[in-house]
Amino acid sequence: QVQLVESGGGLVQAGGSLRLSCAASARTRSSYAMGWFRQAPGKEREFVVCNTWRGATTNYADSVKGRFTISRDNAKSTVYLQMDSLKPEDTAVYYCAVARQYYCSSDSSAYDVWGQGTQVTVSS
């Protein structure tokens, strides 16, 4: 069973940047789609971005399009989320997840392996 470990969260001022990492413990599911989600206090978990193994398909939520960039290092079984021009409304716990299938989905039920989450706080 693959496990995911996120890192890179923290406190940053509005307009700043952070890079999150998500390392998989095994390559068993490495060819499956992966995604990032986030959950702010009192709100439901929401989709941020997903991409397929070779990066042929990448889908971003409208709220982060043009500011966030997902990338993969398949040799290291690691996915990154570069977050630029951060806004206070980006404050949330960010989770990476592995999908049950090869294609992207914005539906959290399409993902069955989740990391523990990493806190991102953007101050105004």
Disulfide bonds with the S-S distance in Angstrom:
Cys22-Cys96 1.95
Cys50-Cys104 2.40
